[in-house]
Each structure stands twice: as structure tokens, then as C-alpha cells.
Amino acid sequence: MIRVLLSAAAIVVLAGCVSENSSPSADPGPAGPDQCGAVDLQNLVGRPVSDFEALQWTKHPARIVRPGEMVTLEYSASRLTIWTDEGDNISRLSCG
């Protein structure tokens, strides 16, 4: 009897791991690793963030993340994220 109950419990737990919708999302967005333009701006790494601000970037959404700032965890492949160091220089550019 205990084996039957344990087996039933295991089936219920494993059933919770199955996704109801295994099809890809309806709008996966454009394909490609650089959807935000970060590759084109790699020459800004090491330069002051004001150099980026002077570009008046409007191609894609962008955010500047300074040390210690909290960021949202949702991923947006078309958003440019500019990471800065303590001196307000660009340390990294990435999509997301």
C-alpha cells in the first residue's frame, strides 16, 4: 500500500514538471545574437558614458547601469545595456 501511495505521489510531482504549452512563443523576435546594436558600439568600451549619451542613440531602447544599481531581470533582446565602472566609463555593452 505504501509503495502505491509513493508511486502515485511521484507521478503527481513529475506531472507538475510537464509544460502545458511546449510550442515556441508566438513572437520570438528577430533572429540573431546582436539585435540591439552592441557590436557596432564596442569602440566605446573604456570611454566615458557621456560619449554614448552624445550619440543621441535612438535605434533601440537603451539603459545605463552604474555600479550598485539594481536592474530588472526581464530580458529584451532589442534593448542595449551599457554597464559602467566606478569612474563612469563604459565597461561593457550587451543586449538584454
Backbone hydrogen bonds, N-H to C=O, Kabsch-Sander energy under -0.5 kcal/mol:
donor,donor_aa,acceptor,acceptor_aa,energy
5,L,1,M,-2.1
6,L,2,I,-2.8
7,S,3,R,-2.6
8,A,4,V,-2.4
9,A,5,L,-2.5
10,A,6,L,-2.3
11,I,7,S,-2.1
12,V,8,A,-2.1
13,V,9,A,-2.4
14,L,10,A,-2.6
15,A,11,I,-2.1
16,G,12,V,-1.1
17,C,14,L,-1.4
18,V,15,A,-1.1
22,S,20,E,-0.6
35,Q,33,P,-0.5
41,L,37,G,-0.6
41,L,38,A,-0.9
42,Q,39,V,-1.1
44,L,41,L,-2.5
45,V,42,Q,-1.5
46,G,90,I,-3.6
47,R,44,L,-2.4
49,V,88,D,-2.5
51,D,48,P,-1.9
52,F,48,P,-0.6
53,E,49,V,-2.2
54,A,50,S,-2.0
55,L,51,D,-0.6
55,L,52,F,-1.3
56,Q,53,E,-1.2
57,W,52,F,-0.5
63,R,80,L,-2.5
65,V,63,R,-0.5
65,V,82,I,-3.3
66,R,64,I,-0.6
69,E,66,R,-2.3
76,S,96,G,-0.6
79,R,76,S,-2.0
80,L,61,P,-3.1
81,T,94,S,-3.5
82,I,63,R,-2.9
82,I,80,L,-0.5
83,W,81,T,-0.6
83,W,92,R,-2.9
84,T,65,V,-2.4
85,D,89,N,-2.3
88,D,85,D,-1.9
90,I,47,R,-3.2
91,S,83,W,-3.1
92,R,83,W,-1.6
94,S,81,T,-2.3
96,G,76,S,-0.8
96,G,79,R,-2.6
